[in-house]
Amino acid sequence: MPPFVLRPPTWRPFDYGDRRYGVWRFAGDAVSLASVRIGGNALMRIVHESPELLIVAEPAVGVRISGSGFAALGAALLWVGFRTNSVASSIAGTVSLGIGLMLVLVPAITTLHFNRGEKRLVVSRRRLWNGRLSGRYDEYPLRDVVAAQVDESKSSDDGSTWRVVVRLTDGRVLPLSSYYTSGFESKRAFANRISGFLDLPEDTQSTGGASSPHAIVRQGRKAIIAIALMFGVFGAVFAGIGGRMVVTEYRRMSEWQPVQATVLRTLVETNFDSDGNTYRPVVVYRYAVDDHWYTSSRTLPVNESRSGRWAYRVTARFSVGGQYTAWYDPRHPSEAFIVRSHSVIAPVFTLIGLFAVIGGCAAGLSAYRGEQTL
């Protein structure tokens, strides 16, 4: 037996249209293809190629990169919201973070195995949380594959976008991705690589056709999953608002310092609403920090409105001209509160949000598992 020789890989370029692509060839016939960029929005890869086996993967890199951008923006907005006590920034950050995480985690890695030796095509779909050997697999006779084509989606606003599909003898199609992106020429080059391996004519025109069982849209379960995701996102918004209020309240009650204050006046503000009025207690007081005098009207660590009975009960604890203990922010002495009590709204928002997130995730996961077993 001749000794084993480790040969360095060689780059084999090929041209298609106005672009150049290439493959890295290793010892033997196995070929690993460098990523082929599709319109700058996604990456498709020929993971392996030999005379008997072609493995094509679509890892949805572009979608995940976009999701990472959304998540980073959401995290930044949340940080700004916590630093500035801005509810608007917190809500926007929570929504953006939720959308970003979904774009990162939900898209599946689709892999097509064209096996000449076993005369079959195996399509696998695996998500990030699935193990390498787990996920969904569909199998088709290789003789049923009649074309690798570029499928077009037309839009009056954005023009046309495309994706690579494999067509079967009965007209059904196997899409490499569930979404369309720009870059027709590069997708056509990719489809023709598959056609060349299968000794099929280059036919880039896709004329519709029913989706294969691999790509059937399970309308009922898809709707449940979409609603569950929306439920989870809105739950995350509620949990984010409530969590922010809880953190803000805890920080103010633990870090702010006591100071003697003189009450100047008290009142109850009415917030009119078609669903019912709410009331907020207001205590105006004056205090001194380092020989500087400040006036504040913040009553609670976190302002909230409730029933009129509660608001009047809070203001009844104070008399004009009386001396009471207030708590001020050492970093910003003009900020203070005079009633040391916990908010009811903050934990309620947090719990509602957490229950919504858990319920949405549970419903979505249940529907997803049900879809996988169909």
C-alpha positions in Angstrom: 0.0 0.0 0.0 1.5 3.4 -1.0 2.1 5.8 1.9 -0.5 8.4 2.7 0.4 11.8 1.4 -1.3 14.9 2.6 -1.7 17.2 -0.4 -2.3 20.9 0.0 -5.7 22.1 -1.2 -5.9 23.8 -4.6 -8.3 26.5 -5.7 -10.2 25.8 -8.9 -12.0 28.9 -10.2 -14.8 29.0 -12.7 -16.6 31.9 -14.4 -20.3 32.4 -14.9 -21.6 35.6 -16.4 -19.6 38.6 -15.0 -18.7 36.9 -11.8 -16.0 34.4 -10.7 -16.6 31.5 -8.3 -14.4 28.7 -7.2 -13.9 25.5 -5.2 -11.2 24.3 -2.9 -10.1 20.8 -4.0 -8.5 18.5 -1.4 -6.9 15.1 -1.7 -9.1 12.7 -3.6 -12.3 13.8 -5.3 -13.9 15.6 -2.3 -14.4 19.3 -2.9 -15.3 22.0 -0.3 -16.7 25.1 -1.8 -16.0 28.5 -0.4 -19.2 30.4 0.3 -21.0 31.9 -2.7 -22.4 35.3 -1.8 -26.0 35.8 -3.0 -26.8 39.4 -3.7 -25.0 40.5 -0.5 -28.0 39.3 1.6 -27.4 35.7 2.2 -24.8 33.0 1.9 -25.2 29.6 0.2 -22.5 27.0 0.4 -21.6 23.8 -1.4 -20.4 22.0 1.7 -19.1 18.9 -0.1 -18.8 17.7 -3.7 -17.5 14.4 -5.1 -18.6 12.3 -8.1 -21.2 10.6 -6.0 -22.3 13.2 -3.5 -23.2 16.9 -3.5 -24.2 18.6 -0.3 -25.7 22.1 -0.5 -26.4 24.2 2.6 -28.3 27.5 3.2 -27.5 28.6 6.8 -29.5 31.9 6.5 -26.5 33.9 7.5 -27.9 37.2 6.1 -31.1 36.9 8.1 -29.1 36.2 11.3 -26.8 39.1 10.6 -29.8 41.4 10.2 -31.2 39.9 13.4 -28.0 40.6 15.3 -28.2 44.2 14.1 -31.8 44.5 15.4 -30.8 42.9 18.7 -27.8 45.2 19.1 -30.0 48.2 18.4 -32.6 46.9 20.9 -29.9 46.4 23.6 -28.6 49.9 23.0 -32.1 51.4 23.3 -32.8 49.4 26.5 -29.6 50.7 28.0 -30.5 54.3 27.1 -34.0 53.7 28.5 -32.6 52.5 31.8 -30.1 55.3 32.0 -32.6 58.0 31.2 -35.7 56.5 32.7 -37.3 56.7 29.2 -40.3 54.4 28.8 -40.4 55.0 25.0 -36.7 53.9 24.6 -37.4 50.9 26.8 -40.4 49.8 24.7 -38.6 50.4 21.4 -35.6 48.5 22.7 -37.6 45.6 23.9 -39.4 45.2 20.6 -36.2 45.6 18.6 -34.4 43.1 20.8 -37.3 40.6 20.5 -37.4 40.9 16.7 -33.6 40.5 16.5 -33.5 37.4 18.6 -36.3 35.8 16.6 -34.4 36.6 13.3 -31.3 35.0 14.8 -32.8 31.9 16.4 -35.9 31.0 14.2 -34.5 30.6 10.7 -33.6 27.0 9.9 -30.4 25.7 8.3 -31.5 23.9 5.1 -29.2 21.3 3.6 -29.8 19.2 0.5 -27.8 16.0 0.0 -27.8 14.8 -3.7 -26.5 11.2 -3.4 -25.9 9.5 -6.7 -24.6 6.3 -5.1 -27.9 5.8 -3.1 -30.0 7.4 -5.8 -31.8 9.7 -3.4 -32.1 13.3 -2.3 -32.3 14.1 1.4 -33.5 17.5 2.6 -32.7 18.4 6.2 -33.9 21.4 8.2 -32.2 22.1 11.5 -32.5 25.1 13.8 -29.8 26.4 16.2 -31.2 24.7 19.2 -31.3 21.3 17.4 -28.4 19.0 17.7 -26.3 18.2 14.6 -28.1 14.8 14.3 -31.5 16.1 15.1 -34.0 18.1 13.0 -36.3 17.2 10.2 -35.4 15.1 7.2 -37.3 14.4 4.0 -36.2 11.9 1.3 -37.0 11.8 -2.4 -35.8 9.5 -5.3 -33.0 11.3 -7.1 -34.7 10.4 -10.5 -37.6 12.7 -9.5 -35.3 15.8 -9.7 -35.7 17.4 -13.1 -34.3 20.9 -12.7 -32.5 23.3 -10.4 -33.9 26.8 -11.1 -34.2 30.3 -9.8 -37.6 31.2 -8.5 -38.8 34.8 -8.8 -40.9 36.9 -6.5 -42.2 40.2 -8.0 -43.0 43.3 -6.0 -44.3 46.6 -7.3 -42.2 48.5 -4.7 -38.9 46.6 -4.6 -38.8 44.9 -8.0 -37.9 41.2 -8.3 -36.1 39.0 -5.8 -35.1 35.4 -6.2 -34.3 32.1 -4.5 -32.9 28.8 -5.7 -35.3 25.9 -5.9 -35.1 22.2 -7.0 -38.0 21.0 -9.2 -39.5 17.5 -9.1 -41.2 15.5 -11.9 -44.7 16.2 -10.6 -44.1 20.0 -10.6 -43.4 20.4 -6.9 -40.5 22.5 -5.8 -38.0 22.3 -2.9 -36.8 25.8 -2.0 -33.3 26.2 -0.5 -34.6 29.1 1.6 -38.0 30.3 2.7 -37.3 33.9 1.7 -36.3 35.7 -1.5 -33.3 38.0 -1.9 -31.6 40.1 -4.6 -28.8 38.8 -6.8 -30.2 36.8 -9.8 -26.9 36.1 -11.6 -25.2 34.6 -8.5 -28.3 32.5 -7.8 -28.4 31.3 -11.4 -24.7 30.3 -11.1 -25.5 28.3 -8.0 -28.5 26.6 -9.6 -26.4 25.6 -12.6 -23.8 24.1 -10.4 -26.5 21.8 -9.1 -27.7 21.0 -12.6 -24.2 20.3 -13.7 -23.7 17.7 -11.0 -27.0 16.0 -11.8 -26.3 16.1 -15.6 -29.5 18.2 -16.1 -30.0 20.9 -18.6 -29.5 24.5 -17.3 -33.1 25.8 -17.0 -33.3 28.9 -14.9 -36.9 29.8 -15.6 -39.2 28.7 -12.8 -42.9 28.6 -13.7 -44.5 28.0 -10.3 -45.8 24.7 -9.1 -47.1 23.3 -5.8 -44.6 23.2 -2.9 -43.3 19.8 -1.9 -44.2 18.3 1.4 -40.9 19.7 2.6 -42.1 23.2 1.9 -45.9 23.0 2.5 -47.2 25.9 4.5 -49.2 24.4 7.3 -51.6 27.4 7.5 -53.2 26.6 10.9 -50.0 25.8 12.7 -48.1 28.6 11.0 -50.7 31.0 12.2 -50.5 29.7 15.7 -46.7 30.0 15.7 -47.0 33.6 14.3 -49.6 34.6 16.9 -47.5 32.9 19.7 -44.4 34.9 18.6 -46.4 38.1 18.6 -47.8 37.2 22.0 -44.3 36.6 23.2 -43.0 39.9 21.8 -45.8 41.9 23.4 -45.2 40.0 26.7 -41.5 40.9 26.5 -42.5 44.5 26.1 -44.7 44.4 29.2 -42.0 42.5 31.1 -39.4 45.0 30.0 -41.5 48.0 31.2 -42.3 46.3 34.5 -38.7 45.1 35.0 -37.4 48.6 34.3 -39.8 50.0 36.9 -38.8 47.4 39.5 -35.1 48.0 38.9 -35.6 51.8 39.0 -37.6 51.5 42.3 -35.1 49.2 43.9 -32.2 51.5 43.0 -33.9 54.6 44.3 -35.0 53.0 47.5 -31.5 51.5 48.2 -29.2 54.3 47.0 -31.0 57.6 47.6 -30.2 59.3 50.9 -32.6 60.7 53.5 -33.0 64.4 54.1 -35.4 66.5 56.1 -38.1 68.2 54.0 -40.8 70.8 54.5 -44.2 70.1 52.8 -45.4 73.2 50.9 -48.7 71.8 49.5 -50.6 68.6 48.6 -53.1 67.8 45.8 -54.5 64.9 43.9 -54.2 65.0 40.1 -56.9 63.4 38.0 -56.1 61.5 34.8 -59.2 61.4 32.6 -59.8 58.4 30.5 -62.7 56.9 28.6 -62.1 53.6 30.5 -62.2 55.3 33.9 -60.3 58.0 35.7 -57.2 57.4 37.7 -55.7 59.6 40.4 -52.1 60.5 41.3 -51.1 61.9 44.7 -48.8 64.9 44.5 -46.8 66.3 47.5 -44.7 69.4 46.9 -41.8 69.8 49.4 -38.6 71.7 49.9 -35.3 70.4 51.2 -31.6 71.4 51.4 -28.5 69.5 50.3 -25.0 71.1 50.9 -26.6 74.5 51.5 -28.5 74.3 48.2 -32.3 74.4 48.3 -34.4 72.2 46.1 -38.2 71.8 45.5 -39.7 68.5 44.3 -43.1 67.2 43.5 -42.2 63.5 43.1 -44.1 61.6 45.7 -43.3 58.0 45.1 -40.1 56.3 44.0 -41.9 55.4 40.7 -44.9 57.6 39.9 -48.2 55.7 39.4 -51.9 56.4 39.3 -54.5 54.4 41.0 -57.9 54.9 42.7 -59.0 58.2 44.2 -59.3 56.6 47.6 -55.7 55.5 47.5 -54.4 58.9 46.3 -56.3 60.9 48.9 -55.1 58.5 51.6 -51.5 59.1 50.6 -51.8 62.9 50.6 -53.7 62.8 54.0 -50.4 61.6 55.6 -48.9 65.1 55.1 -49.8 68.5 56.5 -48.6 71.8 54.9 -45.6 73.2 56.9 -44.8 69.8 58.5 -41.3 68.3 58.6 -40.9 64.8 56.9 -38.1 62.6 55.7 -37.5 62.6 52.0 -34.9 60.7 50.0 -32.8 62.4 47.3 -30.4 61.2 44.6 -26.8 62.0 45.6 -25.7 62.3 42.0 -28.7 64.6 41.1 -29.9 66.3 44.3 -32.8 67.8 42.6 -34.4 64.4 42.2 -36.2 63.1 45.3 -39.3 61.2 46.6 -41.1 61.5 50.0 -43.3 58.3 50.2 -41.2 55.2 50.7 -43.5 52.5 49.4 -43.4 49.8 46.7 -45.2 50.1 43.4 -48.1 47.7 42.6 -48.0 48.3 38.9 -44.3 47.3 38.4 -44.6 43.7 39.5 -48.0 43.3 37.8 -46.6 44.4 34.5 -43.6 42.1 35.0 -45.7 39.1 35.9 -48.2 39.7 33.0 -45.2 40.0 30.6 -43.5 36.9 31.9 -46.7 34.8 31.7 -47.3 36.1 28.1 -43.7 35.2 27.1 -43.9 31.7 28.7 -47.4 31.1 27.2 -46.4 32.3 23.8 -43.2 30.2 23.8 -45.1 27.2 25.0 -47.8 27.6 22.3 -45.3 28.3 19.6 -43.1 25.3 20.5 -46.1 23.0 20.7 -47.3 24.1 17.3 -43.8 23.8 15.9 -43.4 20.3 17.2 -46.8 19.4 15.8 -45.8 20.7 12.4 -42.6 18.7 12.5 -44.5 15.5 13.1 -46.9 16.0 10.1 
